[in-house]
Amino acid sequence: MFQNFRLSMAWLHTWFGLVLGFVLMVVFFFGALSVFDREIDRWAIPSSRFEPQPMPSFDQILKPAFEKMQPAKEAVALLEGRVNGPLPERFDDVSSWGAYTTHRDPVVSVFAGFKVPNAKDPDETVFAVHALDPRSGAVLPQGQLRIGSEFFYPLHYSLHFSWKDLGYWIVGFSALMMLAALVSGVVMHRKIFREFFTFRRNKTVQRSALDLHNLTGVVALPFHFFFAFTGLVIFAGIYFPVAHTQLHDLHDLSERLEAKETGLPHERAGVAAPLASVDAMVAEAQRRWAAKGMAGDVGFVNLQHVGDANAYVSVYRAGTDRVALTGEGVHFKASTGELLREDPPRTAVDSVNEFLTGLHLQHFRHWLLRWLYVLGGLLGCVCIATGFLFFVEKRKQQHAKAGGQGSRVVDALAVTTVTGMLVATMAMLIANRLLPESLADKGEWERNVFWGTWALTMVHAFVRGGAVARAKMNPAWREQCWVIAVGAASAVVANALTTGDHLGKTLSAGYWPVAGMDLSLIATAAVALFAAGKLAQRVRRSASAESASPSALKTAGARHG
């Protein structure tokens, strides 16, 4: 089929990169934003704009909040068809309580799991999830969307396609093919070291795009390979659900045996029992961590089998002092506070897995490394975007002569994925600041603004794509860059007007989550303006070159003759 191995790798790199590049562009961009998802949350929800707090008192703050929690109507509605008979108006059979926080998150994420009566699956559980102010125990207003952690971050790995976990599969397949594209790219480019230093910005669009594609691909090659690989490792349980399918019975037996070995009950005893002081258990866990020379910040507290004699409390360390995602769990009998188990040292395999997972999810305290993650993600975006440009520029002359529409379609999809995605993001941030805080389902409105705007950018890209069919550049690139610049600046202004937290205030107070968000938006506007200006210059140069061409001069002479 191909004359040599390099040509086969070139074909693989081109077509797999093109087809899956649209998905990977989304994954890279929102992965870069997810590095600072908690900071974006604080910008999006002004009521959470206070300094991060330690895990609050379970006895005084968390327990009263847990006792009031009930699943949201949306979560209950998803149970339709999975219950024999009508759904209850209130859920009283509590199975678990949990609270989670990070060193970057002022609010605490709390959840309560409830057994579903008369469920077809006896293990069916419905959850209530809230954001809690750890200073007072007040639940943040419902309906507000934590844009960073609840929208951008899941979009990075699931595309928000929840049906049959389709989004996870699409992203996973794209990551796998990305590994193949990286390997094939290395095979294609024999002079990879020279390409590390080559960028001819004043050449044709095709030449400049290829140089930038090669440069960003080579510079961030280890980053791209590592994150594609570790992403697959993290979601291996979804891609290979052996434990819950072929080995379901064996998996259940394993859990029971593990419960006997660890002393952590697998099932309820069916006998009611009071709850001892969880704060005392947390203090004991911190004492044990300190004895090992570890930081004692609590990241996660979980109570299983609530109200039962078999209930137990698990306290996990935040682990922000190291890369590996390790919790060093300490487990207590809930009714007495008796120590049941302290997690033993990890095996070599577990340690490697925790290190890879921790390096991907970056829960550690290292701001410089976080910014390097952002840089790596944005370099991935540039690499993919320039790959799109090179593909179109290389073929549009040929397609124009043959009357084909291939380049026009690819270019319109590229515009939608690159600039259109940014336009939709800016629209969502503006909507977040302009929609009233008291609006019911405010988060759903923001989601609709994002998806609706993104769809409009696609329409715009296709409508304006006629120029590509004539072997010219799609003006939608330039026009959407202008929209990005205006949108980013408008988001900064809207934040200042609606909250009073303008840059002068946040910078002087050193409140970097909001100041950093505003500065990033200003930087985005500057880059978009620069790009729009460069694109406008190319259009003018192209028009001048066409008017000065021999054919154009001959036509003009004939008209005046």
Steps between C-alpha positions, in 0.01 A plus 500: 500500500786742586847516352673500839440504873534879531221558248270266689579690821429830321159371392424381854614830653303714255164327506486387860620844606237668285201289603581487871665840523161664549449295818858544621476878455215504752685262732821708498334839538264411781772289659715814513212694659441217748844555651342804667142373522458604866619851423251523212230384745576792729478744211168346393340492847571824690358357824798261508760778475673445831821330599515119496411346834605173666249218529237634743383331818297191419309508826405869489490593130477196274265269690214754528533569127497130411183443702313760292614378158268342243565404136427764238192456283722445196678209671169343605359538148783282366361210708188475281464144373752365751255466790206266553215736577499875567803694612494619863460868578771478763801272536576392856726195459841669511792283389795741509616853575813658357683833495785597267717809474833612355760761588365714212127470571330729753178298495460139608332248270261290707297202386249264653409164348152354544378147437211497252198306632348239267784544252544230235871499582542445877819708494327801340607824670403862440721787615447849630798724421551853631766768540535608862646811659736346758489810719129480576370174357272688263427332169586718202196598290380210290491531122837674479757326284862469606615555144857385551454175691149406387506601132848562357666213686244228405495634144874425489455125551135418421379766251182499715376199301368286785293249303670158530817689606538593133704812575758302697534254213541771238767677703673172582510390137629844401774477764602157373514624142691805619774270626510344153510848342790603723700193408421538130593869518842415639549244220396754235737773616853371473647845573311541825782685678521765228121548512538586867656831390319565171215747458473710185224743592529720190452217252170378357219392734567138405871521581453695824220269616712191439801650680289594801330160496837324505648737758215468754478127439870448570526737799206346684542142374573349846208693651257387231610137517491485879156655539342288228642188663409587860151604394449150364638350821264705719189390310611143438213379719250646253673371190554153649208452746593139568430520873139605446422277202678167444633489857199654675443214745871464568527876552222491760666207675831688498338800667358277775836333560671838507246621756587208726873562463483875557227501763296752298146358481368436152131502601277653764433306820138611512543627856482872577797660675597857598786695344802584715698822457641499149713804588686282752560240228633768266736625771629146555558454125695827488707386799591179318597689181716738704679202655597397145624850418207572264289812459175468691256680269176302468373462144214252528280369781259218427241327720366167372183324622368812675314431826585129501707292741732416210557866411860611466676831437789535252729803523734567207793739483495775236848396384583837345863468613580236238425416138359150557125498561507322834252541785664311789154401623425437867174320580297499824192328635236772482314415821806490729791670319704179528780471242411231246777536244782720380578463130822300461793610282426476131641229278734599218219469245263712710772762551562532126127526433455766770795699367372495140148588613623778726722647230204512260243636748750740667358539851842607628616846612731612221388810312784506246428141398131587466586778253721257310196273471301791356782575256516137393125488442502821296796376295289195421221730382743693277639175360152374407378836365805543276452143381150595385634811325774306322252236381269764351774721352667203333181387326275800444654601165452148368147476638410841357610398149310171525191665650527287815373605842733293720724785603202725570342242734824430685573872535152576634529222756846629595364852551220360714740293710773761544353850512138390538582315819658815642203714397266257680720511811497880507122503451457264795715716727309814401167323561628389839558860603188653342236243601358577847627284786142427608402355162371145534719251311753773427759235420274343239461838332878535489537155344241588237684823419823303450354235271278746314787739434724217385232387255470854365876519441472184289224655291710813459808298399311309231318808367824695469692200367429573134836675477678168564324349199666781298842415653492797740504521880171471684419847645330324792844451658556875518144586595483250785835626631342845529207347687736319738683825576178691565355212702805460723515873574125506563529218754758699696279811494191298596682350798604845621151647459305213656728421794720806552805273488687693233869443433609796709327348803600136450862579415546732797343238729710222347188296424654312210219257407279783373784731396666214310177419321455863391864527392467178300193640325687820416790292364251302292355821360849626413594177320168498313551863391852420385377198303217697343743774398742252343219329312378837371854580378515170311169577333624843392829358369315230313266757343796718400682204347191403300449854372868516394500163325546494115152359446344773710699772318402356159134497601522858625669609175232335291229682694666840449600428141 
